Amino acid sequence: MEELAWQKPIACGDGNNCPEVAVTSDAVYVRSSLLPDAIAQLTPTEWRDLVSAIRNGEYDV
């Protein structure tokens, strides 16, 4: 896998339990800073659908 530029939300600050995202031209990669070797690969469409669902509260408990 190519070297990815991981980013985490500003709200995490220096926290060590944060989601991290890396975007390439073909895919969006998501991982937890606690488990950096467990990486999910999404297509851009899957990423947009996931973000939309989160914004719409579909995963609220």
NORKAGI-V511129 format. One line per field, one symbol per residue. psi: psi as a letter, one per 30 degrees, with the letter a starting at -180 (. if undefined). burial: + if it has 9 or more other C-alpha atoms within 8 Angstrom, else -. A space follows every 10 residues. Layout:
BEGIN
psi=???
burial=???
END
This chain:
BEGIN
psi=klkkjkklke ffbglgilkk kkklfflkkk lkffiffjkk klleeeeeee eeeeeggfgk .
burial=-------++- -+-----+++ +++---++++ +++-----+- -+++--+--- --++------ -
END
